[in-house]
Amino acid sequence: MLYKRSSELFKMAEKVIPGGVNSPVRAFGSVGGTPVFAKSAKGAYIFDEDGNQLIDYISSWGPVILGHAYEPVVNAVIEKAKLGTSFGMPTELETKIAELAVSMVPNIDKIRFVNSGTEACMSAVRLARGFTGKDKIIKFAGCYHGHSDAFLIQAGSGAVTFGSPNSPGVTQGTAKDTLLARYNDIESVETLMNANKGEIACIIIEPVAGNMGCIPPKQGFLAALRSLCNEHNILLVFDEVMTGFRLAKGGVQELFNIKADIVCFGKVIGGGLPVGAFAARSEIMDYLAPIGPVYQAGTLSGNPLAMAAGYAMLNALNDDTTIFESLNAKTAYLHEGLDGVFNGFGIDYTINRVGSMISVHFTDEPVVDFKSAAKGNNDTFKRFFHGMLQEGIYLPPSAFESWFLNDALSYKDIDTTVEAARKVILKLK
Ligand code: PMP
């Protein structure tokens, strides 16, 4: 496949946009080459500026759970837009989507909508600090919670790809309040808690990690975190920006039956429009302005178009009793297919999968944390990625990203993908 026009567009973009992109991972930094410019998308496919049709495994990094240009969402946005695109006033729709979200997710009474996952996580941590009166937070190496200062300490996702897990611009003062633990290593958490007694406001975690590839929590890990938090009077914040409304209606809290104190959302909750949210029980949420002392705000928060898209999406997921089974079955089918290919050619690889999140690391060791994820052979990944792109399969351009399946993918699309992988691996040997 040719990507000539994409290359030309990228050169033009580089002149007026830093690195040619508005979010770093899009720039193909860890795999090289120039990014593909999208023109349109429908169902499981992206149609790019060169006229290529690509099978999409990014799904806009998660939100497109029911396929691109999903009609109920598109129609809801069109109808809403005709009535005005922004008011900066409360609307009934905000209450409706809040009621729906609260009914779908366990252990939350109230939810506040923001405009991105970054804002959701940043606000959740401020709320945790305000509520507990403590300053420090624990995060896990390789987890990504958006680009706000407190989280750019050994962050995952693009921060790893671009070699700046500890970004310049984050002050020492901010960095010292972020304590780092190892994913799936409860002792590393206990050590930090014991060394910082009475100072830790919250632990923030991707309860299924997606920003160092997909990494499931080990059996008992989340439950152990929960009991440590109870013991030390620390809030447990689940960053469900990727997992919320994707792994189950109620996210990881429902999937693994673990209770979080604050939950952050993004991606699916906005149906592809810029929406994030954070939620908790009333006692915590009522600490927020205007009724509480913790300030948090947004001119476009609860924007009618965004709420219309999100409401249509959550309703679709709420009404569909088989959606998660269907997504899981498709992802399991892809997993089996890829296993067949890689095993057949004796490639060192590890596939991790939870529900419709899956990723391939080219290492034969189990991938359980950032350190083991970093052992993957990036050269193999690069060649695999570009080989697949030539075959019309659009994968995330880094091993430190999860693939997201959407339900518009057919079994035939998955067969095509597995056959493409077979061809590509044959060339890699
Ligand atoms: N948390 C997680 C788990 C994420 O994956 C992301 C983005 N990929 C964010 C937070 C930040 O979300 P946004 O890019 O919408 O700011």
Boltz pocket constraint, residues with backbone or C-beta under 6 A from the ligand:
constraints:
  - pocket:
      binder: B
      contacts: [[A, 61], [A, 115], [A, 116], [A, 117], [A, 118], [A, 119], [A, 121], [A, 144], [A, 145], [A, 146], [A, 147], [A, 157], [A, 206], [A, 210], [A, 211], [A, 239], [A, 240], [A, 241], [A, 242], [A, 266], [A, 267], [A, 275], [A, 276]]
      max_distance: 6.0
